[in-house]
Amino acid sequence: MQEYDDFDEDLPKSKTRVKQEMHELQELGQQLTQLGKAQLAEVPLDADVLEAIDTLHRIKSNEARRRQMQYIGKLMRSADREAIEAALTRFHERDQQHVRFDRMAEEWRKRLLDGGNEAQSDFFNQYPHADHQHLRQLVRDSLRERDRQKPPTHQRKLFRYLRDFFMQEQENQ
């Protein structure tokens, strides 16, 4: 069985396989075009690819954009595919982490506003190095705001505080 596997490696790629790889590279290039400048700076790309992506963002015509995407796919042939995919995976994981922190913050905000002192005690037991005084003040202001049916300014501040706190916790671990 091993000798058949070696035989397959010596054969040239089929036309279908070559086309499939080109489509995969074009898709990878498409993913790169959806990144912001800060994220693109973190991806190991040649200057040609960065320039082609920048040009794509200035093009308005659909047909010209399609041709530019094909050109980006062509440039991707010489790019370090594994490094680019690793960077995109990091971005995806970071996005998933932010979604998780947003959910945690929203759950704790709701719990702190609805659960009273017991919820605050649970939070402080679970996260003892949180700023007790600041969190209590945010909860008080949010409750007062909710009772008076005002716009949720303090509730947003509470959410942002909790989200940033959870992100900081993750970085410290």
PyRosetta script that sets phi, psi and omega in degrees:
from pyrosetta import init, pose_from_sequence

init()
pose = pose_from_sequence("MQEYDDFDEDLPKSKTRVKQEMHELQELGQQLTQLGKAQLAEVPLDADVLEAIDTLHRIKSNEARRRQMQYIGKLMRSADREAIEAALTRFHERDQQHVRFDRMAEEWRKRLLDGGNEAQSDFFNQYPHADHQHLRQLVRDSLRERDRQKPPTHQRKLFRYLRDFFMQEQENQ")
pose.set_psi(1, -37.8)
pose.set_omega(1, -179.3)
pose.set_phi(2, -60.8)
pose.set_psi(2, -39.4)
pose.set_omega(2, -177.6)
pose.set_phi(3, -67.2)
pose.set_psi(3, -27.5)
pose.set_omega(3, 176.5)
pose.set_phi(4, -70.5)
pose.set_psi(4, -38.0)
pose.set_omega(4, 178.2)
pose.set_phi(5, -62.3)
pose.set_psi(5, -42.0)
pose.set_omega(5, 178.4)
pose.set_phi(6, -63.5)
pose.set_psi(6, -36.9)
pose.set_omega(6, -179.3)
pose.set_phi(7, -64.3)
pose.set_psi(7, -40.9)
pose.set_omega(7, -179.4)
pose.set_phi(8, -64.4)
pose.set_psi(8, -33.3)
pose.set_omega(8, -179.2)
pose.set_phi(9, -68.1)
pose.set_psi(9, -27.3)
pose.set_omega(9, -178.1)
pose.set_phi(10, -79.2)
pose.set_psi(10, -18.7)
pose.set_omega(10, -178.7)
pose.set_phi(11, -73.7)
pose.set_psi(11, 144.7)
pose.set_omega(11, 175.2)
pose.set_phi(12, -68.8)
pose.set_psi(12, 157.5)
pose.set_omega(12, -179.9)
pose.set_phi(13, -67.7)
pose.set_psi(13, 143.8)
pose.set_omega(13, 177.6)
pose.set_phi(14, -72.3)
pose.set_psi(14, 160.9)
pose.set_omega(14, 179.3)
pose.set_phi(15, -60.8)
pose.set_psi(15, -38.7)
pose.set_omega(15, 179.3)
pose.set_phi(16, -63.6)
pose.set_psi(16, -43.7)
pose.set_omega(16, -179.4)
pose.set_phi(17, -65.5)
pose.set_psi(17, -39.7)
pose.set_omega(17, 178.8)
pose.set_phi(18, -62.8)
pose.set_psi(18, -45.0)
pose.set_omega(18, 178.8)
pose.set_phi(19, -62.8)
pose.set_psi(19, -40.1)
pose.set_omega(19, 179.8)
pose.set_phi(20, -62.5)
pose.set_psi(20, -43.5)
pose.set_omega(20, 178.6)
pose.set_phi(21, -63.8)
pose.set_psi(21, -38.4)
pose.set_omega(21, 178.7)
pose.set_phi(22, -64.9)
pose.set_psi(22, -40.5)
pose.set_omega(22, 177.5)
pose.set_phi(23, -65.0)
pose.set_psi(23, -38.2)
pose.set_omega(23, 178.1)
pose.set_phi(24, -64.2)
pose.set_psi(24, -42.0)
pose.set_omega(24, 178.8)
pose.set_phi(25, -66.2)
pose.set_psi(25, -38.2)
pose.set_omega(25, 178.1)
pose.set_phi(26, -65.6)
pose.set_psi(26, -38.9)
pose.set_omega(26, 177.2)
pose.set_phi(27, -64.4)
pose.set_psi(27, -40.6)
pose.set_omega(27, 177.3)
pose.set_phi(28, -62.5)
pose.set_psi(28, -42.3)
pose.set_omega(28, 175.8)
pose.set_phi(29, -62.4)
pose.set_psi(29, -38.3)
pose.set_omega(29, 177.6)
pose.set_phi(30, -60.7)
pose.set_psi(30, -42.6)
pose.set_omega(30, 178.3)
pose.set_phi(31, -62.8)
pose.set_psi(31, -37.5)
pose.set_omega(31, 179.3)
pose.set_phi(32, -65.7)
pose.set_psi(32, -35.3)
pose.set_omega(32, -178.5)
pose.set_phi(33, -68.5)
pose.set_psi(33, -16.6)
pose.set_omega(33, -178.9)
pose.set_phi(34, -91.1)
pose.set_psi(34, -2.0)
pose.set_omega(34, 179.7)
pose.set_phi(35, -85.5)
pose.set_psi(35, 154.9)
pose.set_omega(35, 174.4)
pose.set_phi(36, -81.0)
pose.set_psi(36, 172.9)
pose.set_omega(36, -178.2)
pose.set_phi(37, -62.1)
pose.set_psi(37, -39.0)
pose.set_omega(37, -179.0)
pose.set_phi(38, -64.7)
pose.set_psi(38, -42.8)
pose.set_omega(38, 179.1)
pose.set_phi(39, -69.7)
pose.set_psi(39, -39.8)
pose.set_omega(39, 178.5)
pose.set_phi(40, -60.3)
pose.set_psi(40, -33.8)
pose.set_omega(40, 179.7)
pose.set_phi(41, -64.9)
pose.set_psi(41, -26.1)
pose.set_omega(41, -179.7)
pose.set_phi(42, -82.9)
pose.set_psi(42, -14.2)
pose.set_omega(42, -177.6)
pose.set_phi(43, -90.7)
pose.set_psi(43, 132.2)
pose.set_omega(43, 179.6)
pose.set_phi(44, -73.9)
pose.set_psi(44, 93.3)
pose.set_omega(44, -177.7)
pose.set_phi(45, -123.8)
pose.set_psi(45, 150.9)
pose.set_omega(45, 174.0)
pose.set_phi(46, -72.3)
pose.set_psi(46, 159.6)
pose.set_omega(46, 179.4)
pose.set_phi(47, -62.8)
pose.set_psi(47, -32.9)
pose.set_omega(47, -180.0)
pose.set_phi(48, -61.8)
pose.set_psi(48, -44.3)
pose.set_omega(48, -178.1)
pose.set_phi(49, -66.5)
pose.set_psi(49, -43.2)
pose.set_omega(49, 179.0)
pose.set_phi(50, -61.7)
pose.set_psi(50, -41.4)
pose.set_omega(50, 178.5)
pose.set_phi(51, -65.7)
pose.set_psi(51, -40.5)
pose.set_omega(51, 179.2)
pose.set_phi(52, -64.6)
pose.set_psi(52, -39.0)
pose.set_omega(52, 177.9)
pose.set_phi(53, -66.5)
pose.set_psi(53, -42.7)
pose.set_omega(53, 178.2)
pose.set_phi(54, -61.7)
pose.set_psi(54, -41.1)
pose.set_omega(54, 178.1)
pose.set_phi(55, -63.4)
pose.set_psi(55, -41.2)
pose.set_omega(55, -180.0)
pose.set_phi(56, -57.7)
pose.set_psi(56, -39.7)
pose.set_omega(56, -178.3)
pose.set_phi(57, -66.0)
pose.set_psi(57, -22.7)
pose.set_omega(57, -179.8)
pose.set_phi(58, -90.3)
pose.set_psi(58, -13.4)
pose.set_omega(58, -176.2)
pose.set_phi(59, -82.7)
pose.set_psi(59, 135.5)
pose.set_omega(59, -179.5)
pose.set_phi(60, -103.5)
pose.set_psi(60, -34.5)
pose.set_omega(60, -176.3)
pose.set_phi(61, -68.8)
pose.set_psi(61, 132.1)
pose.set_omega(61, -178.6)
pose.set_phi(62, -61.6)
pose.set_psi(62, -42.9)
pose.set_omega(62, -178.9)
pose.set_phi(63, -66.0)
pose.set_psi(63, -40.3)
pose.set_omega(63, 178.2)
pose.set_phi(64, -66.9)
pose.set_psi(64, -37.0)
pose.set_omega(64, 176.8)
pose.set_phi(65, -64.5)
pose.set_psi(65, -40.0)
pose.set_omega(65, 179.2)
pose.set_phi(66, -62.1)
pose.set_psi(66, -45.6)
pose.set_omega(66, 179.7)
pose.set_phi(67, -64.8)
pose.set_psi(67, -39.4)
pose.set_omega(67, 179.1)
pose.set_phi(68, -65.2)
pose.set_psi(68, -37.0)
pose.set_omega(68, 177.1)
pose.set_phi(69, -64.4)
pose.set_psi(69, -39.1)
pose.set_omega(69, 176.7)
pose.set_phi(70, -64.0)
pose.set_psi(70, -38.4)
pose.set_omega(70, 178.0)
pose.set_phi(71, -64.6)
pose.set_psi(71, -42.2)
pose.set_omega(71, 177.2)
pose.set_phi(72, -61.3)
pose.set_psi(72, -42.0)
pose.set_omega(72, 176.5)
pose.set_phi(73, -59.2)
pose.set_psi(73, -39.6)
pose.set_omega(73, 178.3)
pose.set_phi(74, -64.9)
pose.set_psi(74, -43.6)
pose.set_omega(74, 178.6)
pose.set_phi(75, -64.2)
pose.set_psi(75, -29.7)
pose.set_omega(75, -178.4)
pose.set_phi(76, -67.1)
pose.set_psi(76, -18.6)
pose.set_omega(76, 179.7)
pose.set_phi(77, -59.0)
pose.set_psi(77, -34.6)
pose.set_omega(77, -177.8)
pose.set_phi(78, -94.8)
pose.set_psi(78, -0.7)
pose.set_omega(78, -178.6)
pose.set_phi(79, -81.9)
pose.set_psi(79, 160.7)
pose.set_omega(79, 178.1)
pose.set_phi(80, -81.6)
pose.set_psi(80, 93.6)
pose.set_omega(80, -173.1)
pose.set_phi(81, -60.2)
pose.set_psi(81, -43.2)
pose.set_omega(81, -177.5)
pose.set_phi(82, -63.7)
pose.set_psi(82, -41.7)
pose.set_omega(82, -179.5)
pose.set_phi(83, -66.6)
pose.set_psi(83, -39.1)
pose.set_omega(83, 179.4)
pose.set_phi(84, -66.6)
pose.set_psi(84, -44.6)
pose.set_omega(84, 179.3)
pose.set_phi(85, -64.2)
pose.set_psi(85, -36.4)
pose.set_omega(85, 177.8)
pose.set_phi(86, -64.1)
pose.set_psi(86, -42.0)
pose.set_omega(86, 178.8)
pose.set_phi(87, -64.6)
pose.set_psi(87, -42.6)
pose.set_omega(87, 178.8)
pose.set_phi(88, -64.4)
pose.set_psi(88, -37.3)
pose.set_omega(88, 177.0)
pose.set_phi(89, -64.0)
pose.set_psi(89, -42.3)
pose.set_omega(89, 177.1)
pose.set_phi(90, -59.4)
pose.set_psi(90, -43.7)
pose.set_omega(90, 179.5)
pose.set_phi(91, -63.0)
pose.set_psi(91, -42.0)
pose.set_omega(91, -179.6)
pose.set_phi(92, -63.9)
pose.set_psi(92, -43.6)
pose.set_omega(92, 179.3)
pose.set_phi(93, -64.8)
pose.set_psi(93, -39.0)
pose.set_omega(93, 178.3)
pose.set_phi(94, -63.6)
pose.set_psi(94, -41.9)
pose.set_omega(94, 177.4)
pose.set_phi(95, -62.6)
pose.set_psi(95, -42.4)
pose.set_omega(95, 178.8)
pose.set_phi(96, -62.8)
pose.set_psi(96, -38.1)
pose.set_omega(96, 178.9)
pose.set_phi(97, -64.6)
pose.set_psi(97, -42.2)
pose.set_omega(97, 179.0)
pose.set_phi(98, -63.4)
pose.set_psi(98, -39.1)
pose.set_omega(98, 177.3)
pose.set_phi(99, -63.0)
pose.set_psi(99, -42.0)
pose.set_omega(99, 179.4)
pose.set_phi(100, -63.0)
pose.set_psi(100, -43.0)
pose.set_omega(100, 179.1)
pose.set_phi(101, -65.9)
pose.set_psi(101, -37.7)
pose.set_omega(101, 177.1)
pose.set_phi(102, -62.1)
pose.set_psi(102, -42.7)
pose.set_omega(102, 179.4)
pose.set_phi(103, -65.3)
pose.set_psi(103, -44.0)
pose.set_omega(103, 178.8)
pose.set_phi(104, -60.7)
pose.set_psi(104, -44.3)
pose.set_omega(104, -179.3)
pose.set_phi(105, -63.1)
pose.set_psi(105, -42.2)
pose.set_omega(105, -179.7)
pose.set_phi(106, -65.8)
pose.set_psi(106, -42.2)
pose.set_omega(106, 178.8)
pose.set_phi(107, -63.2)
pose.set_psi(107, -44.8)
pose.set_omega(107, -179.2)
pose.set_phi(108, -69.2)
pose.set_psi(108, -36.6)
pose.set_omega(108, 178.5)
pose.set_phi(109, -61.4)
pose.set_psi(109, -48.4)
pose.set_omega(109, 179.3)
pose.set_phi(110, -60.8)
pose.set_psi(110, -44.2)
pose.set_omega(110, -179.3)
pose.set_phi(111, -64.8)
pose.set_psi(111, -42.0)
pose.set_omega(111, -179.8)
pose.set_phi(112, -67.1)
pose.set_psi(112, -36.1)
pose.set_omega(112, -179.2)
pose.set_phi(113, -77.5)
pose.set_psi(113, -31.1)
pose.set_omega(113, -177.8)
pose.set_phi(114, -95.5)
pose.set_psi(114, -23.1)
pose.set_omega(114, -171.2)
pose.set_phi(115, -94.7)
pose.set_psi(115, -8.0)
pose.set_omega(115, 177.4)
pose.set_phi(116, 69.3)
pose.set_psi(116, -150.1)
pose.set_omega(116, -175.7)
pose.set_phi(117, -64.8)
pose.set_psi(117, -31.5)
pose.set_omega(117, 180.0)
pose.set_phi(118, -62.8)
pose.set_psi(118, -42.1)
pose.set_omega(118, 179.2)
pose.set_phi(119, -66.2)
pose.set_psi(119, -39.6)
pose.set_omega(119, 178.0)
pose.set_phi(120, -64.0)
pose.set_psi(120, -41.1)
pose.set_omega(120, 177.8)
pose.set_phi(121, -62.6)
pose.set_psi(121, -42.7)
pose.set_omega(121, 177.2)
pose.set_phi(122, -60.0)
pose.set_psi(122, -42.9)
pose.set_omega(122, -179.8)
pose.set_phi(123, -62.9)
pose.set_psi(123, -47.0)
pose.set_omega(123, -177.7)
pose.set_phi(124, -69.0)
pose.set_psi(124, -29.9)
pose.set_omega(124, 174.8)
pose.set_phi(125, -67.9)
pose.set_psi(125, -39.3)
pose.set_omega(125, -178.5)
pose.set_phi(126, -77.5)
pose.set_psi(126, -33.8)
pose.set_omega(126, -178.2)
pose.set_phi(127, -129.0)
pose.set_psi(127, 78.5)
pose.set_omega(127, -172.6)
pose.set_phi(128, -66.8)
pose.set_psi(128, -23.6)
pose.set_omega(128, -177.7)
pose.set_phi(129, -95.6)
pose.set_psi(129, 17.8)
pose.set_omega(129, 173.1)
pose.set_phi(130, -73.3)
pose.set_psi(130, 154.7)
pose.set_omega(130, 179.0)
pose.set_phi(131, -75.7)
pose.set_psi(131, 96.7)
pose.set_omega(131, -174.7)
pose.set_phi(132, -58.0)
pose.set_psi(132, -49.9)
pose.set_omega(132, -174.7)
pose.set_phi(133, -63.3)
pose.set_psi(133, -46.5)
pose.set_omega(133, -178.5)
pose.set_phi(134, -63.8)
pose.set_psi(134, -43.5)
pose.set_omega(134, -179.7)
pose.set_phi(135, -63.8)
pose.set_psi(135, -44.0)
pose.set_omega(135, 178.9)
pose.set_phi(136, -60.6)
pose.set_psi(136, -40.5)
pose.set_omega(136, 179.4)
pose.set_phi(137, -64.7)
pose.set_psi(137, -42.5)
pose.set_omega(137, 178.6)
pose.set_phi(138, -62.6)
pose.set_psi(138, -40.8)
pose.set_omega(138, 179.3)
pose.set_phi(139, -65.4)
pose.set_psi(139, -45.7)
pose.set_omega(139, 179.3)
pose.set_phi(140, -59.1)
pose.set_psi(140, -47.4)
pose.set_omega(140, -179.6)
pose.set_phi(141, -63.5)
pose.set_psi(141, -38.7)
pose.set_omega(141, 179.9)
pose.set_phi(142, -66.4)
pose.set_psi(142, -41.2)
pose.set_omega(142, 178.7)
pose.set_phi(143, -65.6)
pose.set_psi(143, -43.2)
pose.set_omega(143, 178.8)
pose.set_phi(144, -61.5)
pose.set_psi(144, -42.2)
pose.set_omega(144, 179.5)
pose.set_phi(145, -63.5)
pose.set_psi(145, -43.6)
pose.set_omega(145, -179.6)
pose.set_phi(146, -66.0)
pose.set_psi(146, -41.2)
pose.set_omega(146, 179.9)
pose.set_phi(147, -64.2)
pose.set_psi(147, -34.5)
pose.set_omega(147, -179.2)
pose.set_phi(148, -88.8)
pose.set_psi(148, 2.6)
pose.set_omega(148, 179.8)
pose.set_phi(149, 54.2)
pose.set_psi(149, 45.7)
pose.set_omega(149, 177.3)
pose.set_phi(150, -92.5)
pose.set_psi(150, 165.3)
pose.set_omega(150, 174.4)
pose.set_phi(151, -58.1)
pose.set_psi(151, 146.9)
pose.set_omega(151, -170.5)
pose.set_phi(152, -79.0)
pose.set_psi(152, 50.9)
pose.set_omega(152, -179.2)
pose.set_phi(153, -62.8)
pose.set_psi(153, -50.1)
pose.set_omega(153, -178.5)
pose.set_phi(154, -71.4)
pose.set_psi(154, -31.3)
pose.set_omega(154, 176.6)
pose.set_phi(155, -64.8)
pose.set_psi(155, -37.6)
pose.set_omega(155, 176.2)
pose.set_phi(156, -66.0)
pose.set_psi(156, -40.5)
pose.set_omega(156, 177.8)
pose.set_phi(157, -62.3)
pose.set_psi(157, -40.5)
pose.set_omega(157, 177.6)
pose.set_phi(158, -62.4)
pose.set_psi(158, -45.2)
pose.set_omega(158, 178.4)
pose.set_phi(159, -59.3)
pose.set_psi(159, -48.9)
pose.set_omega(159, -179.0)
pose.set_phi(160, -62.5)
pose.set_psi(160, -39.3)
pose.set_omega(160, 178.1)
pose.set_phi(161, -61.5)
pose.set_psi(161, -47.1)
pose.set_omega(161, -179.1)
pose.set_phi(162, -63.9)
pose.set_psi(162, -45.0)
pose.set_omega(162, 179.4)
pose.set_phi(163, -60.9)
pose.set_psi(163, -46.6)
pose.set_omega(163, 179.5)
pose.set_phi(164, -64.8)
pose.set_psi(164, -36.3)
pose.set_omega(164, 177.8)
pose.set_phi(165, -62.9)
pose.set_psi(165, -46.0)
pose.set_omega(165, -179.9)
pose.set_phi(166, -65.3)
pose.set_psi(166, -37.7)
pose.set_omega(166, 177.2)
pose.set_phi(167, -64.5)
pose.set_psi(167, -42.0)
pose.set_omega(167, 178.2)
pose.set_phi(168, -63.8)
pose.set_psi(168, -40.7)
pose.set_omega(168, 176.9)
pose.set_phi(169, -58.1)
pose.set_psi(169, -44.2)
pose.set_omega(169, -179.7)
pose.set_phi(170, -63.1)
pose.set_psi(170, -40.9)
pose.set_omega(170, -179.4)
pose.set_phi(171, -67.5)
pose.set_psi(171, -32.3)
pose.set_omega(171, -178.3)
pose.set_phi(172, -77.2)
pose.set_psi(172, -14.9)
pose.set_omega(172, -177.8)
pose.set_phi(173, -82.3)
pose.dump_pdb("model.pdb")
